[in-house]
Amino acid sequence: MQARRLSIPDSFEFTPRVFPDHRGLFAAPFQEEAFIEAVGHPLRLAQTNHSFSRRGTIRGVHFADTPPGQAKYVYCPRGSLLDVIVDLRVGSPNFGEWTSVVLDSVQYKSVYLAEGLGHAFVALEDETVMAYICSEPYNPAGEHGINPLDPDLALPWPRDIEPVLSEKDTDAPGFQEALDKGLLPHYDECVAHYEKLRAQG
């Protein structure tokens, strides 16, 4: 498995080998040894999530209070999607910036985003499935969102796709409003949390 640091610190792309044959194919989207070598600590498994989306569905931008936050390891076992990671950590050198990776059921790439980073994606085709491992269970009181169509973020949604959003994501605050309300994680607290995870690992 190949690991690559993305432009947003504390996020990574993982590309496994894919083994096709006359029956179909085999791939291992998550491999612990490669993950620890890249990130510096094991990935705690607290919950696995699965979504099924029609073309144009946008989910996010979602993030959690840190600590403990919620790290995510994401891959696409069916269809294709554009995965977007946003640096929402106040005080980060990359604050407000984003990066994106196409995930699909051809290459079986995965992305990892550490606690404190924002996550969103858009389904590029019908019947797209996204699966992800979460380091912490769902915590409604600590979960937040930013409207993914906020022009201040200018996320790279394809222009040829009509966006489909949930009411919750549509009604989420914009980036500046979330900052003004003190909802966003702080970079120093996130870094301290990462260092604690590496020490424990």
VMD Tcl script that draws the C-alpha trace (Angstrom):
set ca {
  {0.00 0.00 0.00}
  {1.23 3.47 -0.88}
  {0.67 6.38 1.51}
  {0.81 10.04 0.55}
  {0.51 13.16 2.68}
  {-2.12 15.54 1.38}
  {-1.75 19.31 1.26}
  {-3.77 19.69 4.46}
  {-1.52 18.62 7.36}
  {-2.70 15.54 9.25}
  {-4.55 14.12 6.25}
  {-3.35 11.26 4.05}
  {-4.24 9.31 0.93}
  {-3.74 5.54 0.85}
  {-3.64 3.50 -2.38}
  {-3.79 -0.29 -2.06}
  {-2.85 -2.87 -4.65}
  {-5.86 -4.19 -6.54}
  {-5.87 -7.81 -7.65}
  {-8.31 -8.49 -10.51}
  {-8.99 -11.93 -11.95}
  {-11.72 -13.81 -13.80}
  {-13.92 -13.75 -10.67}
  {-13.72 -9.99 -10.05}
  {-11.13 -8.33 -7.84}
  {-9.68 -8.11 -4.35}
  {-8.33 -5.06 -2.49}
  {-7.52 -4.20 1.13}
  {-8.47 -0.50 1.56}
  {-7.21 -0.37 5.16}
  {-3.90 -1.86 6.27}
  {-2.81 -1.13 9.83}
  {0.95 -1.38 9.28}
  {0.89 1.18 6.45}
  {-1.43 3.41 8.45}
  {0.78 3.48 11.55}
  {3.89 4.11 9.48}
  {2.26 7.14 7.83}
  {0.27 8.63 10.71}
  {2.36 7.63 13.70}
  {-0.27 5.85 15.79}
  {-2.94 3.14 15.40}
  {-6.46 4.00 14.29}
  {-8.97 3.42 17.04}
  {-12.14 1.75 15.77}
  {-15.19 3.05 17.62}
  {-17.78 3.03 14.84}
  {-18.14 2.20 11.15}
  {-20.48 4.22 8.93}
  {-22.02 3.48 5.56}
  {-23.91 5.83 3.23}
  {-25.70 5.21 -0.07}
  {-26.15 8.28 -2.27}
  {-27.62 9.33 -5.58}
  {-25.57 11.43 -7.99}
  {-25.15 14.99 -6.79}
  {-25.66 14.23 -3.10}
  {-23.38 16.36 -0.93}
  {-22.84 15.37 2.69}
  {-20.93 17.72 5.00}
  {-19.01 19.77 5.90}
  {-18.99 17.86 9.19}
  {-16.61 18.09 12.15}
  {-16.55 17.39 15.89}
  {-15.35 19.12 19.03}
  {-11.69 18.27 19.65}
  {-10.70 16.70 21.94}
  {-11.78 14.00 21.53}
  {-12.89 14.86 17.99}
  {-13.53 12.17 15.42}
  {-10.88 11.00 12.97}
  {-12.16 9.30 9.81}
  {-10.75 6.74 7.39}
  {-12.88 6.86 4.24}
  {-13.16 4.73 1.11}
  {-15.69 4.09 -1.66}
  {-16.67 0.42 -2.20}
  {-19.19 1.25 -4.94}
  {-19.50 4.08 -7.47}
  {-17.35 7.20 -7.18}
  {-17.20 10.34 -5.11}
  {-15.16 13.50 -4.66}
  {-13.94 13.57 -1.07}
  {-13.09 16.97 0.42}
  {-11.07 17.72 3.55}
  {-11.16 21.23 5.04}
  {-8.77 22.65 7.62}
  {-11.13 24.18 10.20}
  {-8.54 24.41 12.98}
  {-8.28 27.99 14.17}
  {-4.62 28.97 14.22}
  {-3.53 26.39 11.65}
  {-1.16 27.64 8.91}
  {-3.67 26.12 6.46}
  {-6.80 27.45 8.13}
  {-9.71 27.63 5.69}
  {-7.92 25.66 2.96}
  {-9.16 22.41 1.45}
  {-7.93 19.44 -0.53}
  {-9.84 16.80 -2.49}
  {-9.39 13.23 -3.70}
  {-11.54 11.13 -6.04}
  {-12.44 7.83 -4.38}
  {-13.96 5.03 -6.43}
  {-14.48 1.28 -6.78}
  {-11.69 0.99 -9.36}
  {-8.58 2.05 -7.41}
  {-10.05 1.72 -3.89}
  {-8.07 4.69 -2.61}
  {-8.79 5.82 0.95}
  {-8.30 9.07 2.80}
  {-7.61 9.68 6.46}
  {-8.40 12.95 8.20}
  {-7.37 13.61 11.76}
  {-9.54 15.02 14.52}
  {-10.47 18.67 14.00}
  {-10.55 18.58 10.21}
  {-13.80 19.04 8.32}
  {-15.14 16.41 5.93}
  {-17.53 16.49 2.99}
  {-18.11 14.62 -0.25}
  {-20.26 14.60 -3.36}
  {-21.48 11.45 -5.11}
  {-20.34 11.51 -8.75}
  {-22.73 8.77 -9.84}
  {-25.92 7.08 -8.70}
  {-25.77 4.31 -6.10}
  {-22.46 5.52 -4.70}
  {-21.49 3.96 -1.39}
  {-19.15 5.57 1.10}
  {-17.78 3.56 4.03}
  {-15.67 4.93 6.83}
  {-14.07 4.05 10.13}
  {-14.52 6.53 12.97}
  {-12.18 6.88 15.92}
  {-15.00 7.97 18.23}
  {-18.72 7.11 18.33}
  {-21.36 9.56 17.18}
  {-21.82 12.31 19.77}
  {-24.73 14.60 18.87}
  {-23.72 17.27 21.39}
  {-20.23 17.54 19.91}
  {-21.08 17.30 16.20}
  {-21.18 20.38 13.98}
  {-21.51 21.35 10.36}
  {-20.84 24.13 7.88}
  {-22.93 24.70 4.78}
  {-20.95 23.00 1.98}
  {-22.09 25.59 -0.57}
  {-20.72 28.53 1.44}
  {-18.84 30.75 -1.04}
  {-16.24 31.61 1.62}
  {-15.01 28.01 1.44}
  {-15.42 27.74 -2.36}
  {-15.30 23.96 -2.29}
  {-14.65 22.21 -5.63}
  {-18.10 20.83 -6.38}
  {-18.49 19.85 -10.06}
  {-20.44 22.46 -12.01}
  {-22.31 19.85 -14.03}
  {-23.93 18.34 -10.93}
  {-27.09 19.67 -9.30}
  {-26.36 19.54 -5.55}
  {-28.67 17.54 -3.29}
  {-28.38 18.43 0.40}
  {-30.11 17.42 3.60}
  {-32.08 20.04 5.47}
  {-29.50 19.88 8.24}
  {-26.60 20.68 5.90}
  {-28.59 23.39 4.09}
  {-29.36 25.09 7.40}
  {-25.81 24.77 8.76}
  {-23.95 28.04 9.41}
  {-21.42 29.46 6.98}
  {-17.69 29.32 7.64}
  {-17.45 32.86 9.06}
  {-20.53 32.38 11.22}
  {-19.12 29.16 12.67}
  {-15.86 30.98 13.42}
  {-17.67 33.91 15.04}
  {-19.73 31.54 17.21}
  {-16.60 29.76 18.45}
  {-17.66 26.41 16.99}
  {-14.40 25.61 15.22}
  {-11.61 23.50 16.76}
  {-8.35 25.13 17.81}
  {-5.13 24.03 16.16}
  {-3.05 23.92 19.35}
  {-5.57 21.66 21.08}
  {-5.71 19.38 18.05}
  {-1.91 19.10 17.84}
  {-1.72 18.29 21.56}
  {-4.31 15.57 20.98}
  {-2.31 14.09 18.07}
  {0.85 14.05 20.19}
  {-1.02 12.24 22.96}
  {-2.22 9.60 20.47}
  {1.32 9.06 19.16}
  {2.67 8.72 22.69}
  {0.01 6.16 23.55}
  {0.60 4.32 20.26}
}
mol new
graphics top color blue
foreach p $ca { graphics top sphere $p radius 0.5 }
foreach p [lrange $ca 0 end-1] q [lrange $ca 1 end] { graphics top cylinder $p $q radius 0.2 }
display resetview
